[in-house]
Structures are given as structure tokens and as C-alpha cells.
């Protein structure tokens, strides 16, 4: 069994940044025929979201997260002198989603995913933290 470690930075310009093409390109460039792709986001306030790439569904999703965990309800968390003052709600939103890591199957040099599946970085603090690191390991099972 061999593996390839990759690290990339993703510029986020909105709360949900599409990474599906990036993941497909990593697999294609690796040359791995059969294996797994494991990705991890090492940022405290970010998640990997697997959701259909439909603008209306994504809007509903963001409204859902906002409605479930509203801003300014939890205010004890503070990072003095930073732009992240009183952002506990952002931490809670990413914890609600809970996907800091995903594992996908590679078969015949392609990701095994559903027809409508999309993959996104959810970064609610994108205005203050534009770049999110994504660490991936491709495991070759051939």
C-alpha cells in the first residue's frame, strides 16, 4: 500500500466554496486507479459539507444553520484584539455540521460519488479568514 500526501490552500469568497473539481483533479493527477481519498480541514471554524450543488438547496442549508444557531445568542467566547470577537455561534455552526474529514472511494481513477453530490468548504468566517488549508491523503490500494 502506498500513499500520497497533498496540502492545498483554498480561497473562500463565500460561506460555501465548491471543492468538488479540486478533489476530482487531485485523484486524476495522482494516477491512482483504486484506493481512497481522505481530506481534513485543520481549521477550528470550518467544515467539509457534502450537499447537492443546487443554489436553492445551498441557500436553504445556510438559512437552516443560521436559524438553528443564531448570532449574538452566545457571547462569552471572545478573542480580544481580533476580528473574531464573540463568534461562538460560528464555532457551534461548524460543530453542528461536524465534517472536518471525509473519506471517498477511488475506483477506476475516479471518485465514487452520486450524480448530484457536491463538496464544499463551509467557512462562516470567510471575510476574516479567506484562506483555508485542506490536507489530503490518497491511498493506493493496487
ABEGO torsion letter per residue (X at the ends): XBBBBBBBBBBBABABBBAAAAAAAAAAAAGBABEBBBBBBABABBBBBBBBBBAAAAAAAAAAAAAABBBGABAABBBBGBAABGAAAAAAAAAAAGBABBBBBBBGGBBBBBAABBBBBBBAAAAABABBBBBBBBBBAX
